[in-house]
Structures are given as C-alpha cells and as structure tokens.
Amino acid sequence: MLRQVAEMSWLMATRRNGPGYYHAARLWERGVAWAAKAAHPSEKQYLAALDRLNPLAYRKIFENKLTEKAFLQMAGIPTAPFLGHLHAQHGFGIDGGRLGTPEDLARLVASNPHPRICFKEPEGWGGRNFRAVAVHKRNGEVYFRALPDGQEEALRTYFDRELRVAEGVNWLVEVHLDQDDGYARFNPTSFNTVRMLVIRDADGTVRLVGAYIRMGNGPVMVDHVTYGGFAAPVDVQTGRLGPGWPKSIFEPAVTVHPFSKVHIEGEVLPHWEQLCAASLEAVRRLTFLRYAGLDVGMTPDGPVVFEVNSRPDRLGLARMGTRFTRSPLDIP
C-alpha cells in the first residue's frame, strides 16, 4: 500500500497521472517495471506529441468515414468495399446514380451481388448507430433483415424506421464482410477487430508497439466495450492474448468469454503475422500520419483495415497493458 501511494504521488507530481489513471492502467501490478510506469506521458504531453506526429490538418481526413474510405481505397489499403453515401440531397452510389431515397437504395442493392451490407454514420465512433442487414431479393423486390436476428421486411419499411434520411441523417454504405472463423469464435455475431497501434519513426522504420482485440458479448453486431464487450491485450511478438477486460475498471477481467465459452487468456490469434504485416504496410502509406491506431479485421481473404484512428485514446491503450519501452514523447 505504501509503495502504491508513493508511486501515485510521484506520477501525479511529474506526469499529472492521478490515482484513476494509475489503477486503470494497472500500474499497481508488481510485475510492471518502474521505468515503464514513468514512461506513461500525461494527457497534455500525449496530445502535444500527437500534434507533432500527426498534424491536425491531416488528422481530419480520418475523422470522417467518407474521406477516410476514399484515402484507404486510393492508397490500395485493403478495406471493406464502398457502395455509396446515402444522403437526402447529395447522396451518390458507386453505380453513378443518386442515393437519397428508398428507390435509389433498392436500385443500388439490386445491382450488387453481396448478401450483406452495413450503414455507418460518417462522424460516428465506437460503433454508435452501426446498422447491418442481410439482403434478400425476390420477384424484383428487395427485402432487408436486420442483423443479427431481425425479421425480414420491405426495404422501404426499414429505410423509414432505421435510416431516417428524411430527418437529415446520412450514412456511409459498404459491404459487410465475412469474418475469419478463428476470430468469429470469440463472439460470432460481432466482427471482432484488433486495434493495432503503429508508429513510424523519422527514418521510415515502422513499428507495432501495442495491440488489443475487441469482441462483442452476446447477440450483438458491435465489438466495442461500450456495448458490453471485452478487450484483451495482445502480445505483439506472439499474438497471444491476455484476459478480456470490460469497460468498467471496477469489474474483473475474464479468462473465458461468458457468452461463447471460448478461452480468451492464453489463446493465440490466427494469422497474426498477416495482421502485423498489413498494419505496418498501411502506416507506410499514411503519408502524413506517423502514429495511428488501426482497426483491423481478418476475413477469409486476408486482413482489412476498417478504420484509422489518428488520435488513439491514451487511457484505452494504458488499460490494455500497453507498456511503452520509451515514451511517445521521445519518438524521433
């Protein structure tokens, strides 16, 4: 207890990391070296380092899913195929037509071979307002079934109730991809992505410095802890998982997934080398960003980058046990 009080006092005085951060980052654990604890920057220092590594003007590209998707596809970074921007006045589809009404969406979907599509708010985050549907086509009509377990209904009925385009809501529309079985087993309905924290040094060297997998919990489509899921740290050298942590720092970690009954702690992620290689190559192509949190998923055809976080959350990384061998403030 005295050791912890002394450590918290020193970190508060020198890094402005208070008791809440100390416990959330599990810096109280005896196995964490003091040098690693002292390497955690303060929030102010962390944001200053971000401003230096990722200029604000270029961060904005990745804070809107439309410009982000455009950059990913332009750079040849594997990602879920874009189908269109659903907007009452300015919407467009990849078929060159308008995309603002139920009739427009039906036309786009009817010409698309993919069995599932999803809708994302361009400014959404953390899985907020994510929608996914299975597409059924019969007798020239299109029907949607909300995933994971909704009832089939006419496209127009779903459009009016869920998408609310007439109320000013707009959506990025993309293909909902299949997930590799080795990742789906943790929670079959959610696409369980890995947050890969990657840094590019001034000499061009690209390094993976931290990672954690997120997994849903139960019949949900979103893998985020905000919706009851878990996040488990990944050993970047081996792909081996630690325990799964819920959102609250007051809840215990789990070693076995409570819904799927699959072991979490000690498991090795399949195709880990592929995920690492794809993440490093992606950051090599993010010309103006040197520090990124990539949300990467594994499909039967290989890794895809769903999103680029140009401002990775400091506390989230700390909670997942990211141990900085040197502070981000010292990155050349």
Contacts in CASP RR format, 6 or more apart in sequence:
PFRMAT RR
TARGET T0000
AUTHOR 0000-0000-0000
METHOD contacts of the structure
MODEL  1
MLRQVAEMSWLMATRRNGPGYYHAARLWERGVAWAAKAAHPSEKQYLAAL
DRLNPLAYRKIFENKLTEKAFLQMAGIPTAPFLGHLHAQHGFGIDGGRLG
TPEDLARLVASNPHPRICFKEPEGWGGRNFRAVAVHKRNGEVYFRALPDG
QEEALRTYFDRELRVAEGVNWLVEVHLDQDDGYARFNPTSFNTVRMLVIR
DADGTVRLVGAYIRMGNGPVMVDHVTYGGFAAPVDVQTGRLGPGWPKSIF
EPAVTVHPFSKVHIEGEVLPHWEQLCAASLEAVRRLTFLRYAGLDVGMTP
DGPVVFEVNSRPDRLGLARMGTRFTRSPLDIP
4 22 0 8 1.000
4 28 0 8 1.000
7 22 0 8 1.000
7 27 0 8 1.000
7 28 0 8 1.000
7 34 0 8 1.000
7 37 0 8 1.000
8 18 0 8 1.000
8 19 0 8 1.000
8 22 0 8 1.000
11 17 0 8 1.000
11 18 0 8 1.000
11 21 0 8 1.000
11 22 0 8 1.000
11 27 0 8 1.000
11 37 0 8 1.000
11 38 0 8 1.000
11 40 0 8 1.000
12 18 0 8 1.000
12 19 0 8 1.000
14 38 0 8 1.000
15 38 0 8 1.000
15 40 0 8 1.000
15 41 0 8 1.000
15 42 0 8 1.000
15 45 0 8 1.000
16 42 0 8 1.000
16 43 0 8 1.000
16 44 0 8 1.000
17 25 0 8 1.000
17 40 0 8 1.000
17 42 0 8 1.000
20 249 0 8 1.000
21 27 0 8 1.000
21 40 0 8 1.000
21 315 0 8 1.000
21 318 0 8 1.000
22 28 0 8 1.000
23 249 0 8 1.000
24 249 0 8 1.000
24 315 0 8 1.000
24 316 0 8 1.000
24 318 0 8 1.000
24 319 0 8 1.000
25 40 0 8 1.000
25 315 0 8 1.000
25 318 0 8 1.000
25 319 0 8 1.000
25 321 0 8 1.000
26 32 0 8 1.000
26 319 0 8 1.000
26 321 0 8 1.000
27 37 0 8 1.000
27 40 0 8 1.000
32 323 0 8 1.000
36 323 0 8 1.000
36 324 0 8 1.000
36 325 0 8 1.000
39 323 0 8 1.000
39 324 0 8 1.000
39 325 0 8 1.000
39 326 0 8 1.000
39 327 0 8 1.000
40 318 0 8 1.000
40 324 0 8 1.000
40 327 0 8 1.000
41 49 0 8 1.000
41 314 0 8 1.000
41 327 0 8 1.000
41 328 0 8 1.000
41 329 0 8 1.000
43 314 0 8 1.000
45 327 0 8 1.000
45 329 0 8 1.000
46 314 0 8 1.000
46 328 0 8 1.000
48 329 0 8 1.000
49 291 0 8 1.000
49 328 0 8 1.000
49 329 0 8 1.000
49 331 0 8 1.000
50 291 0 8 1.000
50 311 0 8 1.000
53 199 0 8 1.000
53 289 0 8 1.000
53 290 0 8 1.000
53 291 0 8 1.000
53 328 0 8 1.000
53 331 0 8 1.000
54 288 0 8 1.000
54 289 0 8 1.000
54 290 0 8 1.000
54 291 0 8 1.000
54 292 0 8 1.000
54 310 0 8 1.000
54 311 0 8 1.000
55 288 0 8 1.000
58 288 0 8 1.000
58 289 0 8 1.000
58 310 0 8 1.000
59 289 0 8 1.000
59 310 0 8 1.000
59 311 0 8 1.000
60 67 0 8 1.000
61 67 0 8 1.000
61 68 0 8 1.000
61 71 0 8 1.000
61 288 0 8 1.000
61 310 0 8 1.000
62 68 0 8 1.000
62 71 0 8 1.000
62 289 0 8 1.000
62 292 0 8 1.000
62 307 0 8 1.000
62 308 0 8 1.000
62 309 0 8 1.000
62 310 0 8 1.000
63 123 0 8 1.000
63 310 0 8 1.000
64 122 0 8 1.000
64 123 0 8 1.000
65 120 0 8 1.000
65 121 0 8 1.000
65 122 0 8 1.000
65 123 0 8 1.000
65 124 0 8 1.000
65 172 0 8 1.000
65 307 0 8 1.000
66 85 0 8 1.000
66 122 0 8 1.000
66 172 0 8 1.000
68 307 0 8 1.000
68 308 0 8 1.000
69 79 0 8 1.000
69 82 0 8 1.000
69 172 0 8 1.000
69 174 0 8 1.000
70 82 0 8 1.000
72 79 0 8 1.000
72 305 0 8 1.000
72 308 0 8 1.000
73 79 0 8 1.000
73 82 0 8 1.000
75 282 0 8 1.000
75 285 0 8 1.000
75 286 0 8 1.000
76 285 0 8 1.000
77 281 0 8 1.000
77 282 0 8 1.000
77 285 0 8 1.000
77 305 0 8 1.000
78 278 0 8 1.000
78 302 0 8 1.000
78 303 0 8 1.000
78 304 0 8 1.000
78 305 0 8 1.000
79 304 0 8 1.000
79 305 0 8 1.000
79 306 0 8 1.000
80 118 0 8 1.000
80 174 0 8 1.000
80 175 0 8 1.000
80 176 0 8 1.000
80 177 0 8 1.000
80 304 0 8 1.000
80 306 0 8 1.000
81 114 0 8 1.000
81 174 0 8 1.000
81 175 0 8 1.000
82 94 0 8 1.000
82 172 0 8 1.000
82 173 0 8 1.000
82 174 0 8 1.000
83 93 0 8 1.000
83 94 0 8 1.000
83 108 0 8 1.000
83 112 0 8 1.000
83 117 0 8 1.000
83 173 0 8 1.000
83 174 0 8 1.000
83 175 0 8 1.000
84 91 0 8 1.000
84 92 0 8 1.000
84 93 0 8 1.000
84 94 0 8 1.000
84 99 0 8 1.000
84 108 0 8 1.000
84 172 0 8 1.000
84 173 0 8 1.000
84 174 0 8 1.000
85 91 0 8 1.000
85 92 0 8 1.000
85 93 0 8 1.000
85 99 0 8 1.000
85 122 0 8 1.000
85 170 0 8 1.000
85 171 0 8 1.000
85 172 0 8 1.000
85 173 0 8 1.000
86 99 0 8 1.000
86 100 0 8 1.000
86 105 0 8 1.000
86 119 0 8 1.000
86 163 0 8 1.000
86 165 0 8 1.000
86 170 0 8 1.000
86 171 0 8 1.000
86 172 0 8 1.000
86 173 0 8 1.000
87 99 0 8 1.000
87 100 0 8 1.000
87 165 0 8 1.000
87 170 0 8 1.000
87 171 0 8 1.000
88 100 0 8 1.000
88 165 0 8 1.000
88 166 0 8 1.000
88 168 0 8 1.000
88 170 0 8 1.000
89 100 0 8 1.000
91 98 0 8 1.000
91 99 0 8 1.000
91 100 0 8 1.000
91 104 0 8 1.000
91 170 0 8 1.000
92 98 0 8 1.000
92 99 0 8 1.000
93 99 0 8 1.000
93 108 0 8 1.000
93 173 0 8 1.000
94 108 0 8 1.000
95 107 0 8 1.000
95 108 0 8 1.000
95 111 0 8 1.000
97 104 0 8 1.000
97 107 0 8 1.000
97 108 0 8 1.000
98 104 0 8 1.000
99 105 0 8 1.000
99 108 0 8 1.000
99 173 0 8 1.000
100 165 0 8 1.000
101 165 0 8 1.000
102 155 0 8 1.000
102 156 0 8 1.000
102 159 0 8 1.000
102 160 0 8 1.000
105 155 0 8 1.000
105 159 0 8 1.000
105 173 0 8 1.000
106 141 0 8 1.000
106 142 0 8 1.000
106 155 0 8 1.000
108 173 0 8 1.000
109 117 0 8 1.000
109 135 0 8 1.000
109 137 0 8 1.000
109 142 0 8 1.000
109 155 0 8 1.000
110 137 0 8 1.000
110 140 0 8 1.000
110 142 0 8 1.000
112 135 0 8 1.000
112 175 0 8 1.000
114 135 0 8 1.000
114 175 0 8 1.000
114 176 0 8 1.000
115 134 0 8 1.000
115 135 0 8 1.000
116 132 0 8 1.000
116 133 0 8 1.000
116 134 0 8 1.000
116 135 0 8 1.000
116 147 0 8 1.000
116 175 0 8 1.000
116 176 0 8 1.000
117 132 0 8 1.000
117 133 0 8 1.000
117 135 0 8 1.000
117 173 0 8 1.000
117 174 0 8 1.000
117 175 0 8 1.000
117 176 0 8 1.000
118 130 0 8 1.000
118 131 0 8 1.000
118 132 0 8 1.000
118 133 0 8 1.000
118 173 0 8 1.000
118 174 0 8 1.000
118 175 0 8 1.000
118 176 0 8 1.000
119 130 0 8 1.000
119 131 0 8 1.000
119 132 0 8 1.000
119 163 0 8 1.000
119 171 0 8 1.000
119 172 0 8 1.000
119 173 0 8 1.000
120 127 0 8 1.000
120 129 0 8 1.000
120 130 0 8 1.000
120 131 0 8 1.000
120 171 0 8 1.000
120 172 0 8 1.000
120 174 0 8 1.000
121 128 0 8 1.000
121 129 0 8 1.000
121 169 0 8 1.000
121 170 0 8 1.000
121 171 0 8 1.000
121 172 0 8 1.000
122 170 0 8 1.000
122 171 0 8 1.000
122 172 0 8 1.000
126 222 0 8 1.000
126 224 0 8 1.000
126 226 0 8 1.000
127 222 0 8 1.000
127 224 0 8 1.000
127 226 0 8 1.000
127 227 0 8 1.000
130 221 0 8 1.000
130 222 0 8 1.000
131 146 0 8 1.000
131 162 0 8 1.000
131 163 0 8 1.000
131 171 0 8 1.000
132 146 0 8 1.000
132 147 0 8 1.000
132 176 0 8 1.000
132 221 0 8 1.000
133 144 0 8 1.000
133 145 0 8 1.000
133 146 0 8 1.000
133 147 0 8 1.000
133 158 0 8 1.000
133 176 0 8 1.000
134 144 0 8 1.000
134 145 0 8 1.000
134 147 0 8 1.000
135 142 0 8 1.000
135 143 0 8 1.000
135 144 0 8 1.000
136 142 0 8 1.000
136 143 0 8 1.000
136 144 0 8 1.000
136 145 0 8 1.000
136 152 0 8 1.000
137 143 0 8 1.000
141 154 0 8 1.000
141 155 0 8 1.000
142 155 0 8 1.000
143 152 0 8 1.000
143 153 0 8 1.000
143 154 0 8 1.000
143 155 0 8 1.000
144 152 0 8 1.000
144 153 0 8 1.000
144 154 0 8 1.000
144 155 0 8 1.000
144 158 0 8 1.000
145 151 0 8 1.000
145 152 0 8 1.000
145 153 0 8 1.000
146 158 0 8 1.000
146 162 0 8 1.000
147 176 0 8 1.000
147 189 0 8 1.000
147 221 0 8 1.000
148 189 0 8 1.000
148 219 0 8 1.000
148 220 0 8 1.000
148 221 0 8 1.000
149 219 0 8 1.000
159 165 0 8 1.000
160 166 0 8 1.000
163 169 0 8 1.000
163 171 0 8 1.000
165 171 0 8 1.000
177 191 0 8 1.000
177 299 0 8 1.000
177 304 0 8 1.000
178 299 0 8 1.000
178 300 0 8 1.000
179 191 0 8 1.000
179 192 0 8 1.000
179 297 0 8 1.000
179 298 0 8 1.000
179 299 0 8 1.000
180 270 0 8 1.000
180 271 0 8 1.000
180 297 0 8 1.000
180 298 0 8 1.000
180 299 0 8 1.000
180 300 0 8 1.000
180 302 0 8 1.000
182 270 0 8 1.000
182 298 0 8 1.000
183 191 0 8 1.000
183 192 0 8 1.000
183 213 0 8 1.000
183 269 0 8 1.000
183 270 0 8 1.000
183 297 0 8 1.000
183 298 0 8 1.000
184 192 0 8 1.000
185 260 0 8 1.000
185 262 0 8 1.000
186 192 0 8 1.000
186 213 0 8 1.000
186 215 0 8 1.000
186 216 0 8 1.000
186 257 0 8 1.000
186 260 0 8 1.000
186 262 0 8 1.000
186 264 0 8 1.000
187 215 0 8 1.000
187 216 0 8 1.000
187 217 0 8 1.000
187 218 0 8 1.000
187 220 0 8 1.000
187 223 0 8 1.000
187 229 0 8 1.000
187 257 0 8 1.000
187 259 0 8 1.000
187 260 0 8 1.000
188 260 0 8 1.000
189 216 0 8 1.000
189 218 0 8 1.000
189 219 0 8 1.000
189 220 0 8 1.000
189 221 0 8 1.000
190 215 0 8 1.000
190 216 0 8 1.000
190 218 0 8 1.000
190 220 0 8 1.000
190 221 0 8 1.000
190 222 0 8 1.000
190 223 0 8 1.000
191 221 0 8 1.000
191 223 0 8 1.000
191 297 0 8 1.000
191 306 0 8 1.000
192 213 0 8 1.000
192 214 0 8 1.000
192 215 0 8 1.000
192 216 0 8 1.000
192 223 0 8 1.000
192 297 0 8 1.000
193 213 0 8 1.000
193 214 0 8 1.000
193 223 0 8 1.000
193 295 0 8 1.000
193 296 0 8 1.000
193 297 0 8 1.000
193 306 0 8 1.000
194 211 0 8 1.000
194 212 0 8 1.000
194 213 0 8 1.000
194 214 0 8 1.000
194 234 0 8 1.000
194 269 0 8 1.000
194 275 0 8 1.000
194 295 0 8 1.000
194 296 0 8 1.000
194 297 0 8 1.000
194 298 0 8 1.000
195 211 0 8 1.000
195 212 0 8 1.000
195 213 0 8 1.000
195 214 0 8 1.000
195 231 0 8 1.000
195 293 0 8 1.000
195 294 0 8 1.000
195 295 0 8 1.000
195 296 0 8 1.000
195 309 0 8 1.000
195 312 0 8 1.000
195 320 0 8 1.000
196 208 0 8 1.000
196 210 0 8 1.000
196 211 0 8 1.000
196 275 0 8 1.000
196 276 0 8 1.000
196 279 0 8 1.000
196 293 0 8 1.000
196 294 0 8 1.000
196 295 0 8 1.000
196 296 0 8 1.000
197 208 0 8 1.000
197 209 0 8 1.000
197 210 0 8 1.000
197 211 0 8 1.000
197 292 0 8 1.000
197 293 0 8 1.000
197 312 0 8 1.000
197 317 0 8 1.000
197 322 0 8 1.000
198 206 0 8 1.000
198 207 0 8 1.000
198 208 0 8 1.000
198 209 0 8 1.000
198 279 0 8 1.000
198 280 0 8 1.000
198 282 0 8 1.000
198 283 0 8 1.000
198 291 0 8 1.000
198 292 0 8 1.000
198 293 0 8 1.000
198 294 0 8 1.000
199 206 0 8 1.000
199 207 0 8 1.000
199 209 0 8 1.000
199 283 0 8 1.000
199 290 0 8 1.000
199 291 0 8 1.000
199 328 0 8 1.000
199 331 0 8 1.000
200 206 0 8 1.000
200 207 0 8 1.000
200 283 0 8 1.000
200 284 0 8 1.000
200 286 0 8 1.000
200 289 0 8 1.000
200 290 0 8 1.000
200 291 0 8 1.000
201 207 0 8 1.000
201 290 0 8 1.000
201 331 0 8 1.000
201 332 0 8 1.000
202 332 0 8 1.000
203 332 0 8 1.000
204 284 0 8 1.000
206 280 0 8 1.000
206 283 0 8 1.000
206 284 0 8 1.000
207 280 0 8 1.000
208 236 0 8 1.000
208 276 0 8 1.000
208 279 0 8 1.000
208 280 0 8 1.000
209 236 0 8 1.000
209 322 0 8 1.000
209 324 0 8 1.000
209 325 0 8 1.000
210 233 0 8 1.000
210 234 0 8 1.000
210 236 0 8 1.000
210 317 0 8 1.000
210 320 0 8 1.000
210 322 0 8 1.000
211 233 0 8 1.000
211 234 0 8 1.000
211 236 0 8 1.000
211 239 0 8 1.000
212 231 0 8 1.000
212 232 0 8 1.000
212 233 0 8 1.000
212 234 0 8 1.000
212 320 0 8 1.000
213 231 0 8 1.000
213 232 0 8 1.000
213 234 0 8 1.000
213 241 0 8 1.000
213 269 0 8 1.000
214 223 0 8 1.000
214 224 0 8 1.000
214 225 0 8 1.000
214 229 0 8 1.000
214 230 0 8 1.000
214 231 0 8 1.000
215 223 0 8 1.000
215 229 0 8 1.000
215 230 0 8 1.000
215 231 0 8 1.000
215 232 0 8 1.000
215 257 0 8 1.000
215 264 0 8 1.000
216 222 0 8 1.000
216 223 0 8 1.000
216 224 0 8 1.000
216 227 0 8 1.000
216 228 0 8 1.000
216 229 0 8 1.000
216 230 0 8 1.000
216 259 0 8 1.000
217 227 0 8 1.000
217 228 0 8 1.000
217 229 0 8 1.000
217 230 0 8 1.000
217 257 0 8 1.000
217 258 0 8 1.000
217 259 0 8 1.000
218 259 0 8 1.000
218 260 0 8 1.000
220 227 0 8 1.000
220 228 0 8 1.000
220 229 0 8 1.000
223 229 0 8 1.000
225 231 0 8 1.000
225 245 0 8 1.000
225 246 0 8 1.000
225 247 0 8 1.000
226 247 0 8 1.000
228 246 0 8 1.000
228 247 0 8 1.000
229 246 0 8 1.000
229 247 0 8 1.000
230 244 0 8 1.000
230 245 0 8 1.000
230 246 0 8 1.000
230 254 0 8 1.000
230 257 0 8 1.000
230 264 0 8 1.000
231 244 0 8 1.000
231 245 0 8 1.000
231 319 0 8 1.000
231 320 0 8 1.000
232 241 0 8 1.000
232 242 0 8 1.000
232 243 0 8 1.000
232 244 0 8 1.000
232 245 0 8 1.000
232 264 0 8 1.000
232 265 0 8 1.000
232 320 0 8 1.000
233 241 0 8 1.000
233 242 0 8 1.000
233 320 0 8 1.000
233 321 0 8 1.000
233 322 0 8 1.000
234 240 0 8 1.000
234 241 0 8 1.000
234 242 0 8 1.000
234 269 0 8 1.000
234 272 0 8 1.000
235 241 0 8 1.000
235 242 0 8 1.000
236 276 0 8 1.000
238 268 0 8 1.000
238 272 0 8 1.000
239 268 0 8 1.000
239 269 0 8 1.000
239 272 0 8 1.000
240 266 0 8 1.000
240 267 0 8 1.000
240 268 0 8 1.000
240 269 0 8 1.000
241 264 0 8 1.000
241 265 0 8 1.000
241 266 0 8 1.000
241 267 0 8 1.000
241 268 0 8 1.000
241 269 0 8 1.000
242 264 0 8 1.000
242 265 0 8 1.000
242 266 0 8 1.000
243 253 0 8 1.000
243 254 0 8 1.000
243 255 0 8 1.000
243 264 0 8 1.000
243 265 0 8 1.000
244 253 0 8 1.000
244 254 0 8 1.000
244 255 0 8 1.000
244 264 0 8 1.000
244 265 0 8 1.000
245 253 0 8 1.000
245 319 0 8 1.000
245 320 0 8 1.000
246 253 0 8 1.000
246 254 0 8 1.000
249 319 0 8 1.000
253 265 0 8 1.000
254 264 0 8 1.000
255 263 0 8 1.000
255 264 0 8 1.000
255 265 0 8 1.000
256 262 0 8 1.000
256 263 0 8 1.000
256 264 0 8 1.000
257 263 0 8 1.000
257 264 0 8 1.000
269 275 0 8 1.000
270 298 0 8 1.000
271 298 0 8 1.000
271 302 0 8 1.000
271 303 0 8 1.000
274 298 0 8 1.000
274 302 0 8 1.000
274 303 0 8 1.000
275 296 0 8 1.000
275 297 0 8 1.000
275 298 0 8 1.000
275 303 0 8 1.000
278 296 0 8 1.000
278 302 0 8 1.000
278 303 0 8 1.000
278 305 0 8 1.000
279 294 0 8 1.000
279 296 0 8 1.000
279 303 0 8 1.000
279 305 0 8 1.000
282 292 0 8 1.000
282 294 0 8 1.000
282 305 0 8 1.000
282 308 0 8 1.000
283 289 0 8 1.000
283 290 0 8 1.000
283 292 0 8 1.000
283 294 0 8 1.000
286 292 0 8 1.000
286 308 0 8 1.000
289 308 0 8 1.000
289 310 0 8 1.000
290 331 0 8 1.000
291 310 0 8 1.000
291 312 0 8 1.000
291 328 0 8 1.000
291 331 0 8 1.000
292 308 0 8 1.000
292 309 0 8 1.000
292 310 0 8 1.000
292 312 0 8 1.000
293 308 0 8 1.000
293 309 0 8 1.000
293 310 0 8 1.000
293 312 0 8 1.000
294 305 0 8 1.000
294 307 0 8 1.000
294 308 0 8 1.000
294 309 0 8 1.000
295 305 0 8 1.000
295 306 0 8 1.000
295 307 0 8 1.000
295 308 0 8 1.000
295 309 0 8 1.000
296 303 0 8 1.000
296 304 0 8 1.000
296 305 0 8 1.000
296 306 0 8 1.000
297 303 0 8 1.000
297 304 0 8 1.000
297 305 0 8 1.000
297 306 0 8 1.000
298 304 0 8 1.000
END
